[in-house]
Amino acid sequence: MAVQTPARPRTKPSTHEPPRSGPPWTERWGGLFFVAPFGLFFLFFLLWPTLAGLWNSFFNTSLAGVKQEFLGLANWRELFGDPAVWDSLKNTLVFTAMSTPPLVLIALVMALLANRRGVFGWFLRFAYFAPFVLPATVITLIWVWIYQPGFGLVNGLLTAGGFAEIDWLNAENRAMLAVVITTVWWTVGFNFLLYLAALQGIPAQVYEAASIDGANGRQTLFRITLPLLGRTTGLIVVLQLVASLKIFDQIYLMTDGGPNYATRPIIQYIYESGFTSYRIGYASAVSYLFFAIIVIVSVAQFKLFGGRKEARR
């Protein structure tokens, strides 16, 4: 005889829900306290000067105490007819075109060499990155001595090989090359560090699988390593282009824009217009032209590498 258990009375689900309470205000607004210091610095040291520069470009603002007068687009019309603007801009673009490829390729080769686990691996990493920590004044002082005719290291090697000496920093067709060589030696360590970090992030299992499949060194490099470094290469190219377009320190210290303005970059011309000729308004207009060029180059680079990434998906 089966024993029937009494059915439990069904209870209606409670329609009373506890009142919804969001996160406390400390969680909702607490993050603002962490970003507030950066926000204030961004507001007062970047956003406000940027807007003030645009405002000044429409006035004859001067450091000489001249009464400010509204000029409308006069500064902008003047810069488009100023040959010094375009010559300085051409020098900047030439420097960027000459310095960016070696700074990317040499950094990649250095990272591939230093990534090998060998006895001198730590020494290579230190030697490759060490010049980057030196200030611009020290770097330019070293290389000005190296380029000197008569006792400089470069001309000493040329004369030892039977070649004639070259006055590197005073020859119009050699001065820019001398600055490019100095810049590559000085700043390639930063790109090397980015490449080395990316290489160490590639899983070892990938190389083990390639070795089991019989891939040789060249196939591993071109079909595994370089494709996996694609995003890092895109980042380095963008950063390097922006850094090269902003060249100023080493040129100002090594050649002062000479000889005959052959190496004067656009930033030096902006500096001379604003602080030597006391024309802050005109210098602001040239600055905004240069700012627009940097934005266009950066957007084009992001579009280029973004398009490649979409094509690989």
N, C-alpha and C positions, 0 to 999 in steps of 0.2 A: 504494500500500500504506500503510494507516494505521498509524501508530506508536502503540502502546499504552503509556501511561505506567503504571508500577507504582503500584497503589493504596497509599496510605499506611496503615500500621496505625493502627486506631482506638485512641485512648488513652482510658481510663476517666476520667471526671471525678473530680477529686480530692475525696474526702469529708472531707478534713482542712480545716477552716475555721480561719482565724486567730482566735484568741481575741478576743471582743468586749471592747472597752475603751471605757467611757463617757468623757464629757468629763472633763478633769482637775478636781480639786476647786476649783481657782481659778475655773473657769467655773461650776461648780455652786453654789458658796457665795459666790463673789466679789460677787454682787449684794447680799448682805446687808450688806456693808460700806458700800455706797452708801446704803442705806435706813436703816441703823442710827441715824444722827443724828436723822433725822425721827421714827423709831420711838421713840427715847428721849424726845424732846420731846412726842410724842403721848401717851406713857405717863404722864409726870410732870406735864404741864401741861394735859391734857384728860381722859384717861381716869380718872386717880386723883382729880382734883377733882370729876369728875362722880359717881363712886361715893361719895366722901366727902360730897357734898351730899345724896345720897339717904340715906346713913346718918344724917346730922345731922337730917334731917327727922323722925326718930322720937325725937329727944331735945330737951331744953330747952337746947340749946347756946347759950351767951351769951358775949359779949365782956366782960361785966362781972365775970368770974371766979366766977360761980355754979357750984356743983358740978353736973356734968352728970347728968341724971336721965332714965331711959327713960320716954317718954310714949305709946308706941304710935302710934295714929292720931289723937291729940288735936290735933296741929297741922293735920292734913288736915281734920278735922271743923270746926275753927275757921275755916279759910280759906273753906270753902263757905258759912259764915254771916256772913262779914265783908263788909259793903257796900262798904268801901273797895277791896277786891280787884276787885269787879265794876265799880265806877265807873272805876277805873284801866284795867281791861281794855277797857271800852267806849271810853274816850278813845283807847287804842292802836288799836283797830279803826277808829274814826272817822278818825284821822290816816292810817291805811293806806288806807282807802277814798278819802280826799280827795287823797292825794299820788300814789298809784300810777298812775292813768290819765294825768294830765298828764305825769308823768315818762317814760312810755312814748311817748305821742303827740308831745309836744314834741321829744323826742330823735329820733324818726323824721323829723319835718319838718326839724329842723336838719341831720340827716345828708343828707337829699335835697338841701337847699340847698348844703351845703358840698361835696357830691360833684360838683357842676357845675364843670367846668373853666373858671374865670374868673379875672379879674385879682385879685379879692379872695378867692379860694378859701383861700389860706393864712391870711389874716387872719380869716376866719370860723372856721376850725378852731381857731386860737389863742384867739379870743375866746370861743368856746363852751366850750372845755375849761378855760380859765384859772381860773374860780372853784373848780373841783374840787380844785385843789392847795392852796388856802388852808386853814388850820386852822379848827376850829370856833369858837375864841375870837375870831378876827378877823372871821369871817362874822357871828357874833351881835352883835359890837360895831358893825359897820357897819349892820346892819339895825335894831338898837335905836335908833340915831340917826335912821335913815330914818323910823321909825314914830313918833318923838316928836311930840307936839302942840306947836304954836307955831313950831317951826323945822325940823321934819322934812320931807323931800322929798315923801313921800306926801301929808301934810296940806297942804303948800304947793300941790301940784297940785289937791287937792280945793277948797281955797279959791279958787284961781285960776279954777276952773270954776264957782264959785258954790255949792259944796256946803259943808256944815258939817264941821268937823274931827272926827276919830274917835280916841279914845284906844285904839288897837289892842290894846296889850298888857295893858290893865287892864279890858277889857270881856269878859264871859264868852262872849258870842256872836261875838266877833271875834278873840280871842287865838289860837284854834286855826288859823283861816284865815291869820293873820299868820305863824305858824310854818310852815304848809304852803307859803306863797309863798317864804319864806326857804329852805326845804329844796329846793324845785324849782329855784330859781336856783342854789343851791350844788351840787347833786349830779347835775343832768341831764347834765353833761358826761361822766360815766362811761358812761351808756347811749348817749349820742351817739357815743362812741368805738367801742362795740361795733357799733352800726348802720353806722357809716362803714366799718369793717373788712369787714363782711358785704357791703356794697354794692360795695366794690372787688374782692370775690371773685367777683362775677357775671361770666361771660365776655362780652366785647363782641360775640362772634358772635351771641349770643342777641338782643341789641338790633338788630343788623344784619339778622338774618333777619326780625324783627318789622317793621322799617322797609320791607324789600322787600315784605312781605305787606300793607303799607299800614296798619299799626296806628298810631293816633294816640297822643298823649301820655297821655290818660286810660286807654286800653286797655293801653298798655305798663305803666302804674303798677299798675293793679288786677289784670291778668292775668299779669304777668311779675314785676315787682319785688316786690310784697307777698307773693305766694305763695313766691317764693324766699327771702324773709326770714322765713318762718314759724318755722323752728327758732331763729333768733336772737331773734325776738319771744318765743317760749316761754321761752328762757333768761333774757331780760331781765325778764319778768314774775315768774318764780320768784325771781330774785335781788332784785328790787325789793320784792316782798312780804316776804321775810325781812328785808331791810334796814329797811323801814318799821315792821315789827313790833318791831324792836329800837331804836326811837327813844328817845333819852335826852339827848344832849349839848345840842342847840340848845334844847330845851324847858327843861332845867335852867338853862341860862345866860340865856335870854330871859325866862322867866316863873316859874321855880322851881315849876312845876306849877300856878300860879294863873292867874287870880284864883279864889279859892274852890275850888281843886282842879279847875278846869274843863279844864286841859290836862295834869294829872299822868298820865304813862304808867305802865304796870305795872312797868317796870324801875326807875323812880324810887321807886315804893312798895316794891319789894323792897330797894332800897338803904336807904331810910329804916327799914324794919323791921330790917334786919341791922346797920346801922352807926350809926343814930340811936337806935333803941329797944333795941339790943343783943340782938336775938332772932334769932340765926343759924339756929336750928332752924326757926322759923316762916318766915323768909325763904327757907330751902331748900325748904320745902314749896310755897310760892308759886312759886318758880323752876321746880319740876318741873311744876306745872300749866301755866305759860307755855311750858315746853319741849314739853309734849305738844301744845299748840295749834299751835306752829310746825311740829312734825312732821306733824300732820294736814293743815295748809294746804299744806305742801310736797308731801306724797304726793298730795293731791288735784290739785294743779297738774300734777305729772308724769303722773298718770293721765289728766287732761284732754287735755294736749298729746300724750301717747303714743297715746290713742285716736284723735285726729284724724290722727296720722301713719299709724296702721294703716288708717284709713278711706280715706286717699288712695292706698294701695298697690293 
